[in-house]
Amino acid sequence: MNHSPAIIVHGGAGSIPEDILAPMLEGCRKAALEGWRVLDAGGSALDAVEQAAIFLEDDPLFNAGTGSTLNLLGEIEMDAAIMDGHTLAVGAVAAVSRIKNPIRLARKVMEDGRHVFLAADGALRFAREAGIPECSPETLLVEARKKHWEKTHGTIGCVAFDRSGAIAAGTSTGGIFDKLPGRIGDSALPGCGTYACETGGVSCTGNGEAIIRTVLAKTAVEFLLGGSGPGEAARKSVAFLEKKTGAKAGLILIDREGRIGYYRNTERMPVCLISGHNEIVTDC
């Protein structure tokens, strides 16, 4: 069956300063178009997710890849995960530095197949074996973003649905400002910040510790399984998180029919979605 493709990206959730909101929305639009071009040409949801995420990782406005925030020691440690909903194949990396595009490294972990999750020095060693070039930490450090980091807890993510009906999801982040070294958030944890199966795909953003406690991405898929539409499933999941933890978060998702949903209880969450009719929608 030939399905109508769909894609949605987010640029993080929280209190986003006014001076970078419009550029962030434009960045999300461009990232969604990067992924859409893959889908429109008959490419896979997995490739579309990776391309969109790489675009956002390369944009210094976003807290992922270039522009990642700093930990307590003034160092960059990044997390990322990507998941194929058809096969449940998943790759994740955490607390990595010196890698320009952590989502690409997560994809390599997934394709290697020996493990699901690699962290810190082990992930860096695997990157060398996989032929992924290293970069100096200074290239990931963006001076213009420093004044925003204390107010930003952003993450970038993408969910895509391709013409074959396959779903994929990916998430990448620099984490939260001033975090303890070695802290791993929700983004790289399957079922928490990132999840995809034949029922739907989800990418989350916001308070990582609360997202982990509520297994938020899998919770959203469970609402889909219970008969909720994508918008309702997103809303119910965030409401569940807020009720149980009092925390703030947002998520994007696509269901098995290619329908898109998203919801947040944060001040903002820049998103862009493109559906089968080439309709581009941005929201925050």
GUZA-102706 format. One record per residue (C-alpha): residue in three letters; z, y, x. Coordinates in pm, 1 decimal, always signed. Example, Ala and Ser with C-alpha at 12.3 -4.5 7.8 and 13.67 -1.06 7.14 Angstrom:
<recs>
<rec rest="ALA" up="+780.0" north="-450.0" east="+1230.0"/>
<rec rest="SER" up="+714.0" north="-106.0" east="+1367.0"/>
</recs>
This chain:
<recs>
<rec rest="MET" up="+0.0" north="+0.0" east="+0.0"/>
<rec rest="ASN" up="-86.0" north="+348.5" east="+126.1"/>
<rec rest="HIS" up="+212.2" north="+577.9" east="+71.7"/>
<rec rest="SER" up="+228.8" north="+956.7" east="+81.7"/>
<rec rest="PRO" up="+415.1" north="+1052.3" east="+400.9"/>
<rec rest="ALA" up="+715.5" north="+1281.2" east="+413.4"/>
<rec rest="ILE" up="+932.2" north="+1440.2" east="+678.8"/>
<rec rest="ILE" up="+1243.9" north="+1656.1" east="+694.1"/>
<rec rest="VAL" up="+1421.6" north="+1810.0" east="+993.1"/>
<rec rest="HIS" up="+1750.2" north="+1994.5" east="+1030.4"/>
<rec rest="GLY" up="+1870.4" north="+2230.4" east="+1299.7"/>
<rec rest="GLY" up="+2244.6" north="+2183.7" east="+1265.7"/>
<rec rest="ALA" up="+2509.7" north="+2301.9" east="+1023.2"/>
<rec rest="GLY" up="+2780.7" north="+2561.7" east="+1039.7"/>
<rec rest="SER" up="+2822.0" north="+2934.5" east="+1087.2"/>
<rec rest="ILE" up="+2486.3" north="+3032.7" east="+1233.9"/>
<rec rest="PRO" up="+2464.3" north="+3392.7" east="+1360.1"/>
<rec rest="GLU" up="+2224.8" north="+3616.5" east="+1168.4"/>
<rec rest="ASP" up="+2025.8" north="+3708.2" east="+1476.8"/>
<rec rest="ILE" up="+1907.9" north="+3351.6" east="+1535.9"/>
<rec rest="LEU" up="+1881.2" north="+3221.0" east="+1177.5"/>
<rec rest="ALA" up="+1516.9" north="+3320.2" east="+1122.0"/>
<rec rest="PRO" up="+1405.4" north="+3186.7" east="+1462.3"/>
<rec rest="MET" up="+1590.1" north="+2862.0" east="+1392.8"/>
<rec rest="LEU" up="+1413.1" north="+2822.1" east="+1059.0"/>
<rec rest="GLU" up="+1082.9" north="+2882.4" east="+1234.0"/>
<rec rest="GLY" up="+1177.3" north="+2626.2" east="+1496.3"/>
<rec rest="CYS" up="+1250.7" north="+2373.2" east="+1224.0"/>
<rec rest="ARG" up="+916.6" north="+2448.8" east="+1060.3"/>
<rec rest="LYS" up="+728.2" north="+2394.3" east="+1384.3"/>
<rec rest="ALA" up="+918.6" north="+2074.5" east="+1456.9"/>
<rec rest="ALA" up="+843.3" north="+1938.4" east="+1111.1"/>
<rec rest="LEU" up="+475.6" north="+2018.2" east="+1165.3"/>
<rec rest="GLU" up="+484.5" north="+1830.2" east="+1497.5"/>
<rec rest="GLY" up="+608.9" north="+1521.7" east="+1318.5"/>
<rec rest="TRP" up="+381.0" north="+1575.8" east="+1020.4"/>
<rec rest="ARG" up="+72.6" north="+1571.3" east="+1238.6"/>
<rec rest="VAL" up="+173.0" north="+1222.2" east="+1354.1"/>
<rec rest="LEU" up="+222.2" north="+1102.9" east="+996.5"/>
<rec rest="ASP" up="-91.7" north="+1267.5" east="+862.1"/>
<rec rest="ALA" up="-297.7" north="+1089.4" east="+1127.8"/>
<rec rest="GLY" up="-155.9" north="+753.8" east="+1017.7"/>
<rec rest="GLY" up="+112.2" north="+735.8" east="+1286.8"/>
<rec rest="SER" up="+452.0" north="+574.6" east="+1251.5"/>
<rec rest="ALA" up="+769.6" north="+729.6" east="+1115.3"/>
<rec rest="LEU" up="+937.5" north="+641.9" east="+1444.3"/>
<rec rest="ASP" up="+683.0" north="+839.0" east="+1646.5"/>
<rec rest="ALA" up="+706.4" north="+1131.5" east="+1404.9"/>
<rec rest="VAL" up="+1085.0" north="+1144.6" east="+1434.8"/>
<rec rest="GLU" up="+1069.3" north="+1133.2" east="+1813.2"/>
<rec rest="GLN" up="+807.1" north="+1410.1" east="+1833.9"/>
<rec rest="ALA" up="+996.3" north="+1640.4" east="+1597.5"/>
<rec rest="ALA" up="+1323.9" north="+1581.6" east="+1780.1"/>
<rec rest="ILE" up="+1166.0" north="+1645.7" east="+2120.5"/>
<rec rest="PHE" up="+1031.5" north="+1977.6" east="+1994.2"/>
<rec rest="LEU" up="+1380.4" north="+2084.9" east="+1884.4"/>
<rec rest="GLU" up="+1540.4" north="+1956.2" east="+2205.7"/>
<rec rest="ASP" up="+1297.4" north="+2175.5" east="+2399.7"/>
<rec rest="ASP" up="+1381.0" north="+2485.4" east="+2194.9"/>
<rec rest="PRO" up="+1680.1" north="+2662.6" east="+2356.5"/>
<rec rest="LEU" up="+1797.7" north="+2793.7" east="+2018.6"/>
<rec rest="PHE" up="+1924.3" north="+2447.2" east="+1924.4"/>
<rec rest="ASN" up="+2229.6" north="+2261.6" east="+2049.3"/>
<rec rest="ALA" up="+2037.7" north="+1960.9" east="+2180.3"/>
<rec rest="GLY" up="+1854.3" north="+1902.9" east="+2506.1"/>
<rec rest="THR" up="+1778.2" north="+2246.8" east="+2648.6"/>
<rec rest="GLY" up="+2041.9" north="+2481.0" east="+2508.8"/>
<rec rest="SER" up="+2313.7" north="+2216.8" east="+2476.0"/>
<rec rest="THR" up="+2669.3" north="+2340.5" east="+2462.2"/>
<rec rest="LEU" up="+2933.7" north="+2295.7" east="+2732.1"/>
<rec rest="ASN" up="+3236.1" north="+2070.7" east="+2748.9"/>
<rec rest="LEU" up="+3582.9" north="+2170.4" east="+2868.2"/>
<rec rest="LEU" up="+3471.9" north="+2150.9" east="+3230.9"/>
<rec rest="GLY" up="+3162.1" north="+2363.1" east="+3174.3"/>
<rec rest="GLU" up="+2932.0" north="+2061.3" east="+3188.7"/>
<rec rest="ILE" up="+2660.6" north="+1937.0" east="+2953.3"/>
<rec rest="GLU" up="+2699.9" north="+1593.9" east="+2791.0"/>
<rec rest="MET" up="+2447.4" north="+1497.0" east="+2524.2"/>
<rec rest="ASP" up="+2426.0" north="+1225.4" east="+2256.5"/>
<rec rest="ALA" up="+2122.9" north="+1092.7" east="+2069.1"/>
<rec rest="ALA" up="+2009.7" north="+800.0" east="+1855.2"/>
<rec rest="ILE" up="+1690.5" north="+681.9" east="+1689.4"/>
<rec rest="MET" up="+1654.8" north="+401.9" east="+1433.1"/>
<rec rest="ASP" up="+1368.6" north="+207.1" east="+1277.6"/>
<rec rest="GLY" up="+1448.2" north="+136.7" east="+913.3"/>
<rec rest="HIS" up="+1205.4" north="-155.1" east="+881.2"/>
<rec rest="THR" up="+1347.3" north="-364.3" east="+1165.4"/>
<rec rest="LEU" up="+1695.4" north="-207.3" east="+1201.6"/>
<rec rest="ALA" up="+1612.4" north="-159.6" east="+1569.8"/>
<rec rest="VAL" up="+1819.9" north="+122.4" east="+1711.8"/>
<rec rest="GLY" up="+1874.4" north="+288.4" east="+2046.2"/>
<rec rest="ALA" up="+2152.7" north="+529.4" east="+2132.7"/>
<rec rest="VAL" up="+2280.6" north="+718.9" east="+2435.0"/>
<rec rest="ALA" up="+2595.4" north="+922.4" east="+2481.0"/>
<rec rest="ALA" up="+2757.3" north="+1158.7" east="+2730.4"/>
<rec rest="VAL" up="+2430.0" north="+1188.0" east="+2921.6"/>
<rec rest="SER" up="+2330.8" north="+1474.0" east="+3149.2"/>
<rec rest="ARG" up="+2025.4" north="+1550.6" east="+3360.9"/>
<rec rest="ILE" up="+1792.1" north="+1426.5" east="+3084.9"/>
<rec rest="LYS" up="+1572.2" north="+1687.3" east="+2917.9"/>
<rec rest="ASN" up="+1504.6" north="+1480.4" east="+2604.7"/>
<rec rest="PRO" up="+1788.1" north="+1240.1" east="+2515.8"/>
<rec rest="ILE" up="+1597.8" north="+1122.3" east="+2204.9"/>
<rec rest="ARG" up="+1325.0" north="+985.8" east="+2433.9"/>
<rec rest="LEU" up="+1586.1" north="+795.2" east="+2633.8"/>
<rec rest="ALA" up="+1736.1" north="+656.6" east="+2311.0"/>
<rec rest="ARG" up="+1388.3" north="+532.9" east="+2212.1"/>
<rec rest="LYS" up="+1357.3" north="+356.3" east="+2549.2"/>
<rec rest="VAL" up="+1693.0" north="+184.4" east="+2494.0"/>
<rec rest="MET" up="+1573.1" north="+67.6" east="+2152.4"/>
<rec rest="GLU" up="+1244.0" north="-65.1" east="+2287.3"/>
<rec rest="ASP" up="+1413.6" north="-238.0" east="+2581.7"/>
<rec rest="GLY" up="+1608.2" north="-444.3" east="+2329.1"/>
<rec rest="ARG" up="+1891.4" north="-568.5" east="+2549.5"/>
<rec rest="HIS" up="+2146.3" north="-325.5" east="+2414.1"/>
<rec rest="VAL" up="+2189.9" north="-71.6" east="+2136.2"/>
<rec rest="PHE" up="+2406.6" north="+187.4" east="+2311.1"/>
<rec rest="LEU" up="+2427.2" north="+313.4" east="+2669.9"/>
<rec rest="ALA" up="+2654.8" north="+590.8" east="+2791.6"/>
<rec rest="ALA" up="+2711.2" north="+826.8" east="+3082.9"/>
<rec rest="ASP" up="+2615.9" north="+692.3" east="+3427.7"/>
<rec rest="GLY" up="+2487.2" north="+366.7" east="+3281.9"/>
<rec rest="ALA" up="+2245.4" north="+557.6" east="+3060.7"/>
<rec rest="LEU" up="+2130.8" north="+767.1" east="+3356.0"/>
<rec rest="ARG" up="+2070.6" north="+455.7" east="+3565.5"/>
<rec rest="PHE" up="+1867.8" north="+304.0" east="+3282.2"/>
<rec rest="ALA" up="+1667.2" north="+627.3" east="+3255.9"/>
<rec rest="ARG" up="+1571.6" north="+596.1" east="+3622.4"/>
<rec rest="GLU" up="+1465.0" north="+233.8" east="+3569.1"/>
<rec rest="ALA" up="+1263.3" north="+335.5" east="+3263.2"/>
<rec rest="GLY" up="+1081.8" north="+608.0" east="+3454.6"/>
<rec rest="ILE" up="+1230.7" north="+901.1" east="+3265.5"/>
<rec rest="PRO" up="+1251.8" north="+1198.3" east="+3504.4"/>
<rec rest="GLU" up="+1580.4" north="+1370.8" east="+3570.4"/>
<rec rest="CYS" up="+1630.6" north="+1744.3" east="+3562.6"/>
<rec rest="SER" up="+1896.6" north="+1965.7" east="+3712.2"/>
<rec rest="PRO" up="+2181.9" north="+2058.5" east="+3475.1"/>
<rec rest="GLU" up="+2093.7" north="+2424.7" east="+3527.2"/>
<rec rest="THR" up="+1762.7" north="+2379.7" east="+3342.7"/>
<rec rest="LEU" up="+1956.4" north="+2281.2" east="+3028.9"/>
<rec rest="LEU" up="+2189.4" north="+2579.3" east="+3050.2"/>
<rec rest="VAL" up="+2064.1" north="+2881.5" east="+2858.2"/>
<rec rest="GLU" up="+2247.5" north="+3206.9" east="+2927.8"/>
<rec rest="ALA" up="+2141.0" north="+3370.5" east="+2602.7"/>
<rec rest="ARG" up="+2309.0" north="+3092.6" east="+2401.5"/>
<rec rest="LYS" up="+2652.0" north="+3116.1" east="+2562.8"/>
<rec rest="LYS" up="+2777.4" north="+3385.0" east="+2327.3"/>
<rec rest="HIS" up="+2691.6" north="+3165.2" east="+2026.3"/>
<rec rest="TRP" up="+2830.3" north="+2831.6" east="+2142.9"/>
<rec rest="GLU" up="+3189.2" north="+2892.3" east="+2036.0"/>
<rec rest="LYS" up="+3073.0" north="+2941.4" east="+1676.1"/>
<rec rest="THR" up="+2810.7" north="+2668.6" east="+1672.3"/>
<rec rest="HIS" up="+2857.9" north="+2295.9" east="+1623.5"/>
<rec rest="GLY" up="+2492.2" north="+2219.0" east="+1577.6"/>
<rec rest="THR" up="+2290.9" north="+1903.4" east="+1598.0"/>
<rec rest="ILE" up="+1922.9" north="+1844.2" east="+1538.6"/>
<rec rest="GLY" up="+1782.4" north="+1559.9" east="+1333.8"/>
<rec rest="CYS" up="+1475.9" north="+1423.3" east="+1161.6"/>
<rec rest="VAL" up="+1392.1" north="+1161.3" east="+900.3"/>
<rec rest="ALA" up="+1034.2" north="+1049.8" east="+834.7"/>
<rec rest="PHE" up="+846.8" north="+821.8" east="+593.6"/>
<rec rest="ASP" up="+501.8" north="+701.4" east="+695.6"/>
<rec rest="ARG" up="+193.4" north="+575.1" east="+513.0"/>
<rec rest="SER" up="+304.9" north="+212.8" east="+547.1"/>
<rec rest="GLY" up="+633.0" north="+293.2" east="+370.5"/>
<rec rest="ALA" up="+844.1" north="+266.1" east="+686.4"/>
<rec rest="ILE" up="+1141.1" north="+498.3" east="+737.7"/>
<rec rest="ALA" up="+1292.4" north="+621.2" east="+1065.4"/>
<rec rest="ALA" up="+1573.6" north="+859.9" east="+1152.5"/>
<rec rest="GLY" up="+1687.0" north="+1031.0" east="+1469.7"/>
<rec rest="THR" up="+1960.0" north="+1271.6" east="+1576.0"/>
<rec rest="SER" up="+2032.5" north="+1457.0" east="+1900.7"/>
<rec rest="THR" up="+2312.1" north="+1691.5" east="+2003.3"/>
<rec rest="GLY" up="+2493.4" north="+1864.9" east="+2283.0"/>
<rec rest="GLY" up="+2817.3" north="+1811.2" east="+2090.0"/>
<rec rest="ILE" up="+3085.3" north="+2067.0" east="+2016.8"/>
<rec rest="PHE" up="+3182.3" north="+2357.7" east="+2238.8"/>
<rec rest="ASP" up="+3475.1" north="+2299.0" east="+2476.8"/>
<rec rest="LYS" up="+3496.3" north="+1927.2" east="+2392.9"/>
<rec rest="LEU" up="+3690.3" north="+1690.1" east="+2616.4"/>
<rec rest="PRO" up="+3470.7" north="+1527.8" east="+2880.4"/>
<rec rest="GLY" up="+3350.8" north="+1190.0" east="+2757.7"/>
<rec rest="ARG" up="+3378.8" north="+1280.4" east="+2390.0"/>
<rec rest="ILE" up="+3120.0" north="+1097.4" east="+2181.2"/>
<rec rest="GLY" up="+3039.0" north="+1235.0" east="+1838.5"/>
<rec rest="ASP" up="+2872.2" north="+1092.6" east="+1532.9"/>
<rec rest="SER" up="+2508.9" north="+1156.9" east="+1626.3"/>
<rec rest="ALA" up="+2467.7" north="+852.6" east="+1849.6"/>
<rec rest="LEU" up="+2670.3" north="+617.1" east="+1629.5"/>
<rec rest="PRO" up="+2453.1" north="+407.1" east="+1392.7"/>
<rec rest="GLY" up="+2579.3" north="+439.8" east="+1036.8"/>
<rec rest="CYS" up="+2771.1" north="+758.2" east="+1113.0"/>
<rec rest="GLY" up="+2536.9" north="+1037.8" east="+1219.4"/>
<rec rest="THR" up="+2215.5" north="+836.2" east="+1213.1"/>
<rec rest="TYR" up="+2100.2" north="+544.9" east="+998.3"/>
<rec rest="ALA" up="+1778.6" north="+396.0" east="+864.0"/>
<rec rest="CYS" up="+1699.3" north="+83.9" east="+666.9"/>
<rec rest="GLU" up="+1443.1" north="-11.1" east="+402.1"/>
<rec rest="THR" up="+1648.8" north="+176.1" east="+141.2"/>
<rec rest="GLY" up="+1653.8" north="+510.8" east="+318.2"/>
<rec rest="GLY" up="+1700.2" north="+711.5" east="+635.5"/>
<rec rest="VAL" up="+1969.7" north="+969.7" east="+709.6"/>
<rec rest="SER" up="+2057.7" north="+1224.1" east="+979.1"/>
<rec rest="CYS" up="+2389.4" north="+1409.0" east="+963.2"/>
<rec rest="THR" up="+2530.1" north="+1725.0" east="+1117.1"/>
<rec rest="GLY" up="+2864.2" north="+1903.3" east="+1111.5"/>
<rec rest="ASN" up="+3217.9" north="+1786.8" east="+1189.4"/>
<rec rest="GLY" up="+3146.1" north="+1476.1" east="+1394.6"/>
<rec rest="GLU" up="+3493.1" north="+1327.3" east="+1380.0"/>
<rec rest="ALA" up="+3494.3" north="+1346.5" east="+998.6"/>
<rec rest="ILE" up="+3140.6" north="+1206.9" east="+981.0"/>
<rec rest="ILE" up="+3254.0" north="+909.2" east="+1189.9"/>
<rec rest="ARG" up="+3559.9" north="+848.2" east="+973.1"/>
<rec rest="THR" up="+3352.1" north="+837.1" east="+655.4"/>
<rec rest="VAL" up="+3051.3" north="+654.5" east="+809.0"/>
<rec rest="LEU" up="+2855.2" north="+928.7" east="+636.0"/>
<rec rest="ALA" up="+2494.8" north="+818.6" east="+693.9"/>
<rec rest="LYS" up="+2560.8" north="+465.2" east="+566.6"/>
<rec rest="THR" up="+2764.1" north="+608.9" east="+279.0"/>
<rec rest="ALA" up="+2458.1" north="+808.0" east="+169.7"/>
<rec rest="VAL" up="+2244.4" north="+492.0" east="+178.2"/>
<rec rest="GLU" up="+2505.1" north="+312.5" east="-33.9"/>
<rec rest="PHE" up="+2471.4" north="+584.4" east="-297.5"/>
<rec rest="LEU" up="+2093.5" north="+528.2" east="-292.6"/>
<rec rest="LEU" up="+2153.4" north="+156.5" east="-342.6"/>
<rec rest="GLY" up="+2377.6" north="+242.4" east="-636.3"/>
<rec rest="GLY" up="+2091.1" north="+418.9" east="-813.6"/>
<rec rest="SER" up="+2139.7" north="+780.4" east="-708.7"/>
<rec rest="GLY" up="+1835.1" north="+988.7" east="-627.8"/>
<rec rest="PRO" up="+1810.8" north="+1137.5" east="-278.3"/>
<rec rest="GLY" up="+1948.4" north="+1479.6" east="-370.6"/>
<rec rest="GLU" up="+2237.6" north="+1327.8" east="-564.3"/>
<rec rest="ALA" up="+2312.4" north="+1077.8" east="-287.3"/>
<rec rest="ALA" up="+2328.8" north="+1358.9" east="-32.5"/>
<rec rest="ARG" up="+2558.2" north="+1565.8" east="-254.7"/>
<rec rest="LYS" up="+2790.1" north="+1273.6" east="-335.9"/>
<rec rest="SER" up="+2819.5" north="+1178.6" east="+30.1"/>
<rec rest="VAL" up="+2918.8" north="+1526.6" east="+141.4"/>
<rec rest="ALA" up="+3161.7" north="+1550.9" east="-152.3"/>
<rec rest="PHE" up="+3317.6" north="+1220.2" east="-43.3"/>
<rec rest="LEU" up="+3358.0" north="+1349.2" east="+312.3"/>
<rec rest="GLU" up="+3515.4" north="+1673.5" east="+192.0"/>
<rec rest="LYS" up="+3753.3" north="+1492.2" east="-43.1"/>
<rec rest="LYS" up="+3869.1" north="+1245.3" east="+221.1"/>
<rec rest="THR" up="+3885.2" north="+1474.8" east="+524.4"/>
<rec rest="GLY" up="+3852.4" north="+1835.7" east="+406.9"/>
<rec rest="ALA" up="+3575.0" north="+1878.9" east="+662.2"/>
<rec rest="LYS" up="+3232.8" north="+2043.1" east="+655.4"/>
<rec rest="ALA" up="+2900.4" north="+1868.7" east="+709.9"/>
<rec rest="GLY" up="+2545.1" north="+1834.7" east="+592.5"/>
<rec rest="LEU" up="+2278.4" north="+1567.2" east="+588.8"/>
<rec rest="ILE" up="+1910.4" north="+1507.8" east="+527.4"/>
<rec rest="LEU" up="+1761.4" north="+1188.1" east="+387.4"/>
<rec rest="ILE" up="+1448.0" north="+1017.4" east="+259.1"/>
<rec rest="ASP" up="+1454.7" north="+719.4" east="+23.1"/>
<rec rest="ARG" up="+1227.2" north="+413.8" east="+2.5"/>
<rec rest="GLU" up="+984.3" north="+601.1" east="-224.9"/>
<rec rest="GLY" up="+943.5" north="+888.4" east="+18.9"/>
<rec rest="ARG" up="+1157.1" north="+1126.6" east="-185.3"/>
<rec rest="ILE" up="+1354.7" north="+1384.2" east="+12.4"/>
<rec rest="GLY" up="+1710.9" north="+1504.1" east="-32.0"/>
<rec rest="TYR" up="+1956.1" north="+1721.9" east="+158.3"/>
<rec rest="TYR" up="+2292.9" north="+1883.2" east="+102.3"/>
<rec rest="ARG" up="+2562.6" north="+2076.5" east="+290.6"/>
<rec rest="ASN" up="+2905.6" north="+2223.0" east="+226.6"/>
<rec rest="THR" up="+2874.4" north="+2437.6" east="+539.2"/>
<rec rest="GLU" up="+2775.1" north="+2801.7" east="+541.4"/>
<rec rest="ARG" up="+2423.6" north="+2715.2" east="+656.1"/>
<rec rest="MET" up="+2199.0" north="+2425.2" east="+753.8"/>
<rec rest="PRO" up="+1842.1" north="+2521.6" east="+845.1"/>
<rec rest="VAL" up="+1595.6" north="+2258.1" east="+723.6"/>
<rec rest="CYS" up="+1222.4" north="+2216.7" east="+682.9"/>
<rec rest="LEU" up="+1050.4" north="+1947.4" east="+480.4"/>
<rec rest="ILE" up="+687.1" north="+1853.9" east="+429.4"/>
<rec rest="SER" up="+573.2" north="+1620.5" east="+154.1"/>
<rec rest="GLY" up="+252.6" north="+1434.1" east="+79.7"/>
<rec rest="HIS" up="+94.5" north="+1739.9" east="-77.7"/>
<rec rest="ASN" up="+120.5" north="+1933.7" east="+249.2"/>
<rec rest="GLU" up="+384.7" north="+2151.6" east="+90.0"/>
<rec rest="ILE" up="+609.5" north="+2310.9" east="+353.0"/>
<rec rest="VAL" up="+958.4" north="+2413.8" east="+240.3"/>
<rec rest="THR" up="+1222.6" north="+2581.7" east="+457.2"/>
<rec rest="ASP" up="+1578.8" north="+2637.7" east="+346.8"/>
<rec rest="CYS" up="+1915.9" north="+2724.4" east="+493.0"/>
</recs>
